[in-house]
Amino acid sequence: MPEFLTLLPPDQAREKLLSSIAAAVDSEPVDVVHALGRFAASDVFAPHPLPEFPRATVDGYAVRASDTFGASDTLPAYLNLIGEALMGEAPAFELGAGQCALIHTGGMLPKGADAVAMLEYTQTVGSEIEIFKAVADGENLIRVGEDVAQNQRVILKGTQLRPAEIGGLMALGVTSVSVAKRPRVGLISTGDEVVEPSQTPRLGQVRDVNSYTLSALIEKTGGAALRFGIIRDQFEALKGAAAQALSECDALIITAGSSASTRDMTAEVIRQLGEPGVLVHGINTRPGKPTILGVCGGKAVIGLPGNPVSALVNGYLFVVPVVEKLLGALPKPKASVQAVLTVNLPSQAGREDWWAVKLVENRKSQIANYEAVPIFGKSNLIFTLAAADGMLKISADATGLSAGETVEVFLM
């Protein structure tokens, strides 16, 4: 019989695992142009203000705002045009009272100017410019340091660098940034019936799915997945492969066959890999009850069910948080949408259930933009997840959900 200790709720099990591993992540410098999706290993501070000079945000005339006060269509202000602020150059002149200068979007304001009158509200009359609309001090311009002040912290340690951060760093002239090294996560598949995807399986055999779905999940999260092959259902072979993988990686994932004996073998291997060994043997959730969480020598070791759907769903629940902690990633909300459930979903009280759902446009009501259509299938049917847009959680204190309820769908 399989040995299950007291089943823990997923949140409690995850916290127990994460609190037992350290987020001591090594860093490495990378060129910012190659840093998209990486995680900042330290805070980044602005070496200078941005912008470094006052810039116009419209085409028009650089003016002293006080010279335009009271200007209107019927009583315009008249200013003397004394020059043009050329793009890419600092103006060599200074505005005095009653003067203005032609300026273009992004151009540097001349000294003495504190606003820009939009071209649409002006008219040229000889050497003078008629201003038909008053402007306030600071209108239609960006002041020095208005975006970023010198020495301001612009990126927090643990921030995942998106296109906006890449652009911001380039604007500051920061072309290299220190990022967390990608944590190496080892993957071992077990089972006498499992063969490589490139092989043609005999009757009774199946292709390895879990190594590849979990590798993709790890890479998407920011880690580096290392596959250590398929190990037969032999204790010493699995123990040796696991020990080697753990010595080369920052974390280890073992996906076991569906039989009780292989699950127990995985748990025993984890116990022998290092202290403290198995922390959690059994999660109070469906799919994925047989999941094993352990820590060996400070490194997370996770035993996932062999069924592809169970393995991938619990990969989201446990593998992703481990990779994020190893990266030192800042907490961020999970992407989700509100949807109206289309059918009744039963559940067992005291157990957290996860359902794959398809999102379709909701044309029936204004409650939510989507309908959540459950995809029914057993835990070894990978295309139930391939057809899904997200996962729906039924909490442990519920006995199910009713059709027509508004639910939260976590996007995949």
Helices and strands as residue ranges (DSSP letters): H 10-18, E 27-31, G 32-34, E 44-45, E 55-56, E 60-63, G 65-68, E 77-84, E 99-103, E 115-118, G 119-121, E 122-125, E 128-131, E 141-142, E 153-155, H 163-171, E 176-180, E 184-190, E 194-195, E 206-207, H 210-221, E 224-231, H 235-248, E 251-255, H 260-273, E 276-281, E 285-286, E 292-296, E 299-304, H 308-314, I 315-319, H 320-327, E 336-341, E 345-346, E 352-361, E 370-374, H 383-386, E 390-394, E 400-401, E 406-411
